[in-house]
Amino acid sequence: MALTENLSIWSGRLRRLGIASLALVLIACVALADYYTEYKTAVSLLYLVAIVLAAWFSWRYVALMITVLGGMSDTIVTCAFTAQCPALNALNSGIQTVFFVVFALVLIALKESQGRLRRLSREDPLTELVNGRHFFEIGNAEIYRALRYKHPLSVVYMDIDNFKIVNDTLGHGAGSTLLREIGKTVKSAVRKTDTMARLGGDEFAILLPETGADAATAAAGRIRKSLLGMNIIKGRPVTLSIGVITNTGRRCAFDELITAADGLMYEAKRGGKNTVRSGTLAGG
């Protein structure tokens, strides 16, 4: 998985580098076209195409460097073929370069804003985990894949024990801190291929692709034990009631897995809390 993740990172970097290189080539082509047409056509407007490519698909500072380079190229060609005074040339070129930079900054801000909106639509703002909506999207895709290739799929459903007491006695700030720390601790304990989400309130879930019942139950036990030593709430142990459901081939919707795992979690609650209950949905 680490190799796949690294390849994905390097692929993204190479793509950005390739687009930045393409933007540089385009700027050079526009400058040459301007030069050979002796600045008699509106070819210089094509600098904006290079700026759009760099601003939208490359790195922020690389895009700004390419934008300034485009303005400088236009300045050089302008000075070569216009007879007006150097000061006026410099002023006009400066104005155009400022326009290029502002145009690039607006595009970069728009791209970053879209990125933030995408993250907000998929992430829980408090814990920065996957939110419930995106978790179900991933789960629906994973259960289809699991059934197609006949792989097991497990879901771990967790609820913090006595969370209401924490909020009532220590305040909602302490409750929020507890949620963040649990999310961070548990996420660091699962695999990169697993997906952890906050479903709402004090309930969390983990999707475990290609994981059988024994491995999923063992993972839930490790998670439960890892939280016992946490010292977030003044002298109070942090415990979870956990339900684990594994699908080994039954054709069902993903929300049926969640409902089954939720039911097992409530069995753990009724059984004294701080325990794990597991079950299996077999094919048939």
C-alpha positions as CSV (number, residue, x, y, z in Angstrom):
1,M,0.0,0.0,0.0
2,A,2.8,2.4,0.8
3,L,4.3,1.8,-2.7
4,T,0.9,2.5,-4.3
5,E,0.5,5.7,-2.3
6,N,4.0,6.8,-3.2
7,L,3.4,6.1,-6.9
8,S,0.2,8.1,-6.7
9,I,2.0,11.1,-5.1
10,W,4.8,11.0,-7.7
11,S,2.3,10.6,-10.5
12,G,0.5,13.8,-9.3
13,R,3.8,15.6,-9.1
14,L,4.9,14.5,-12.6
15,R,1.5,15.6,-14.0
16,R,1.9,19.1,-12.4
17,L,5.5,19.3,-13.7
18,G,4.4,18.3,-17.2
19,I,1.6,20.9,-17.3
20,A,4.0,23.6,-16.0
21,S,6.5,22.6,-18.8
22,L,3.7,22.8,-21.3
23,A,2.8,26.3,-20.1
24,L,6.4,27.4,-20.5
25,V,6.5,26.0,-24.0
26,L,3.3,27.8,-24.8
27,I,4.7,31.1,-23.5
28,A,7.8,30.6,-25.6
29,C,5.7,29.9,-28.7
30,V,3.5,32.9,-28.1
31,A,6.6,35.1,-27.7
32,L,8.1,33.8,-30.9
33,A,4.8,34.3,-32.8
34,D,4.6,37.8,-31.5
35,Y,8.2,38.4,-32.5
36,Y,7.9,37.1,-36.1
37,T,4.6,38.9,-36.7
38,E,6.3,42.0,-35.4
39,Y,3.6,42.5,-32.7
40,K,1.0,43.2,-35.3
41,T,-1.5,40.6,-34.2
42,A,-3.3,39.8,-30.9
43,V,-1.2,36.6,-30.4
44,S,-0.2,37.9,-26.9
45,L,-3.7,37.1,-25.6
46,L,-2.6,33.4,-25.8
47,Y,-0.4,34.1,-22.8
48,L,-3.7,33.8,-20.8
49,V,-4.0,30.1,-22.0
50,A,-0.6,29.3,-20.5
51,I,-1.5,31.1,-17.3
52,V,-4.8,29.2,-17.0
53,L,-3.0,25.9,-17.4
54,A,-0.3,26.8,-14.8
55,A,-2.7,28.3,-12.3
56,W,-5.3,25.5,-12.4
57,F,-3.2,22.4,-12.7
58,S,0.3,23.3,-11.4
59,W,1.7,24.5,-8.0
60,R,0.8,28.0,-6.8
61,Y,4.3,29.5,-6.8
62,V,5.3,27.8,-10.1
63,A,2.1,29.3,-11.6
64,L,3.0,32.8,-10.4
65,M,6.5,32.4,-11.8
66,I,5.2,31.4,-15.2
67,T,2.7,34.3,-15.1
68,V,5.5,36.8,-14.4
69,L,7.6,35.2,-17.2
70,G,4.7,35.7,-19.6
71,G,4.5,39.3,-18.7
72,M,8.3,39.7,-19.1
73,S,8.1,38.0,-22.5
74,D,5.4,40.4,-23.7
75,T,7.5,43.3,-22.4
76,I,10.6,42.3,-24.4
77,V,8.6,41.8,-27.6
78,T,6.7,45.1,-27.1
79,C,10.0,47.0,-26.6
80,A,11.5,45.4,-29.7
81,F,8.7,46.6,-32.1
82,T,7.2,49.8,-30.7
83,A,8.7,53.2,-31.1
84,Q,7.1,54.8,-28.2
85,C,9.2,56.0,-25.3
86,P,10.8,53.4,-23.0
87,A,9.0,54.7,-20.0
88,L,5.6,54.3,-21.6
89,N,6.6,50.8,-22.8
90,A,7.5,49.9,-19.3
91,L,4.3,51.3,-17.9
92,N,2.1,49.4,-20.4
93,S,4.0,46.2,-19.9
94,G,3.8,46.6,-16.1
95,I,0.1,47.1,-16.2
96,Q,-0.3,44.0,-18.4
97,T,1.9,41.9,-16.1
98,V,-0.1,43.1,-13.0
99,F,-3.3,42.0,-14.9
100,F,-1.7,38.6,-15.6
101,V,-0.8,38.1,-12.0
102,V,-4.2,39.2,-10.7
103,F,-5.9,36.9,-13.2
104,A,-3.7,34.0,-12.0
105,L,-4.3,34.7,-8.3
106,V,-8.1,34.8,-8.9
107,L,-7.9,31.4,-10.7
108,I,-5.7,29.9,-7.9
109,A,-8.1,31.2,-5.2
110,L,-11.0,29.7,-7.1
111,K,-9.3,26.3,-7.4
112,E,-8.3,26.3,-3.7
113,S,-11.9,27.3,-2.7
114,Q,-13.2,24.4,-4.8
115,G,-10.7,22.0,-3.1
116,R,-11.9,23.2,0.4
117,L,-15.6,22.7,-0.6
118,R,-14.8,19.2,-1.8
119,R,-13.1,18.4,1.5
120,L,-16.0,19.8,3.5
121,S,-18.4,17.7,1.6
122,R,-16.4,14.6,2.4
123,E,-14.9,15.3,5.9
124,D,-16.3,15.7,9.4
125,P,-15.1,19.2,10.3
126,L,-14.4,18.3,14.0
127,T,-12.3,15.2,13.6
128,E,-11.2,15.5,9.9
129,L,-12.4,11.9,9.4
130,V,-14.6,10.9,6.5
131,N,-18.2,12.0,7.1
132,G,-21.2,9.7,7.0
133,R,-22.3,10.6,3.5
134,H,-18.9,9.9,2.0
135,F,-18.5,6.7,4.1
136,F,-21.6,5.3,2.5
137,E,-20.4,6.2,-1.0
138,I,-17.2,4.3,-0.3
139,G,-19.0,1.4,1.4
140,N,-21.4,1.0,-1.5
141,A,-18.5,0.7,-3.9
142,E,-16.6,-1.7,-1.6
143,I,-19.5,-4.1,-1.1
144,Y,-20.0,-4.3,-4.9
145,R,-16.3,-5.1,-5.3
146,A,-16.3,-7.6,-2.4
147,L,-19.3,-9.5,-3.9
148,R,-17.9,-9.4,-7.4
149,Y,-14.5,-10.8,-6.4
150,K,-15.8,-13.0,-3.5
151,H,-13.8,-11.2,-0.8
152,P,-14.9,-10.7,2.8
153,L,-15.8,-7.2,3.9
154,S,-16.1,-6.1,7.5
155,V,-17.5,-3.1,9.3
156,V,-16.6,-2.0,12.8
157,Y,-19.2,0.2,14.5
158,M,-18.1,2.0,17.7
159,D,-19.8,4.2,20.3
160,I,-18.1,6.0,23.2
161,D,-19.3,4.8,26.6
162,N,-20.8,7.4,28.9
163,F,-20.1,10.3,26.5
164,K,-23.1,12.2,27.7
165,I,-21.6,12.3,31.2
166,V,-18.4,13.8,29.8
167,N,-20.4,16.6,28.1
168,D,-22.6,17.2,31.1
169,T,-19.8,17.3,33.7
170,L,-16.8,18.7,31.8
171,G,-18.5,20.6,29.0
172,H,-18.8,20.3,25.3
173,G,-15.2,21.5,24.8
174,A,-13.9,18.4,26.6
175,G,-16.3,16.3,24.6
176,S,-15.0,17.7,21.3
177,T,-11.4,17.1,22.4
178,L,-12.3,13.5,23.3
179,L,-13.8,12.9,19.8
180,R,-10.8,14.4,18.1
181,E,-8.3,12.4,20.1
182,I,-10.2,9.1,19.7
183,G,-10.5,9.7,15.9
184,K,-6.8,10.4,15.7
185,T,-5.7,7.4,17.8
186,V,-8.0,4.9,16.1
187,K,-7.1,6.1,12.6
188,S,-3.4,5.7,13.3
189,A,-4.1,2.1,14.4
190,V,-5.8,0.9,11.3
191,R,-4.5,0.2,7.8
192,K,-4.1,2.7,5.0
193,T,-6.7,0.7,3.1
194,D,-9.3,1.0,5.8
195,T,-11.7,3.9,6.0
196,M,-12.6,5.5,9.3
197,A,-15.6,7.8,9.6
198,R,-17.5,9.7,12.2
199,L,-21.2,9.0,11.6
200,G,-22.4,11.6,14.0
201,G,-22.4,12.4,17.7
202,D,-20.1,9.9,19.4
203,E,-20.4,7.1,16.9
204,F,-17.6,6.0,14.6
205,A,-17.3,3.3,12.0
206,I,-14.4,1.6,10.1
207,L,-14.7,-0.1,6.8
208,L,-12.2,-3.0,6.5
209,P,-12.0,-4.3,2.9
210,E,-10.8,-7.9,2.3
211,T,-11.0,-8.6,6.1
212,G,-12.5,-11.8,7.5
213,A,-14.4,-12.1,10.8
214,D,-11.4,-13.2,12.9
215,A,-9.1,-10.4,11.7
216,A,-11.8,-7.8,12.0
217,T,-12.7,-8.9,15.6
218,A,-9.0,-8.9,16.5
219,A,-8.6,-5.4,15.1
220,A,-11.6,-4.2,17.1
221,G,-10.1,-5.7,20.3
222,R,-6.8,-3.9,19.7
223,I,-8.6,-0.6,19.1
224,R,-10.6,-1.0,22.4
225,K,-7.4,-1.8,24.4
226,S,-5.4,1.1,22.7
227,L,-7.9,3.6,24.2
228,L,-7.9,2.3,27.7
229,G,-4.6,4.1,28.5
230,M,-5.7,7.4,27.1
231,N,-5.6,10.2,29.7
232,I,-7.8,12.8,28.0
233,I,-10.5,13.0,30.6
234,K,-9.1,13.6,34.1
235,G,-8.7,10.2,35.5
236,R,-11.6,8.6,33.5
237,P,-10.8,5.6,31.3
238,V,-11.9,5.9,27.7
239,T,-13.9,2.9,26.6
240,L,-15.9,1.9,23.6
241,S,-18.7,-0.5,22.9
242,I,-18.0,-2.1,19.5
243,G,-20.0,-4.1,17.0
244,V,-18.2,-6.0,14.2
245,I,-20.1,-7.5,11.2
246,T,-18.4,-9.4,8.4
247,N,-20.1,-10.1,5.0
248,T,-18.7,-13.3,3.4
249,G,-20.9,-13.3,0.3
250,R,-24.5,-12.3,1.1
251,R,-26.0,-10.0,-1.4
252,C,-27.2,-7.0,0.5
253,A,-27.0,-3.2,0.5
254,F,-24.2,-1.5,2.5
255,D,-26.7,0.1,4.9
256,E,-27.7,-3.4,5.9
257,L,-24.2,-4.0,7.1
258,I,-24.2,-0.8,9.1
259,T,-27.6,-1.7,10.7
260,A,-26.2,-5.1,11.6
261,A,-23.0,-3.7,13.1
262,D,-25.0,-1.0,15.0
263,G,-27.2,-3.8,16.5
264,L,-24.1,-5.7,17.6
265,M,-22.8,-2.5,19.2
266,Y,-26.0,-2.1,21.2
267,E,-25.5,-5.7,22.3
268,A,-22.1,-4.7,23.6
269,K,-23.7,-1.8,25.5
270,R,-26.3,-4.0,27.1
271,G,-23.6,-6.6,27.9
272,G,-21.8,-4.1,30.2
273,K,-20.0,-1.8,27.8
274,N,-16.3,-1.8,26.9
275,T,-16.7,-5.0,24.9
276,V,-16.8,-6.3,21.4
277,R,-19.6,-8.2,19.8
278,S,-19.2,-9.7,16.3
279,G,-21.3,-11.5,13.8
280,T,-21.3,-12.8,10.2
281,L,-23.6,-12.4,7.2
282,A,-22.9,-15.6,5.2
283,G,-23.7,-16.0,1.5
284,G,-26.8,-17.8,0.5
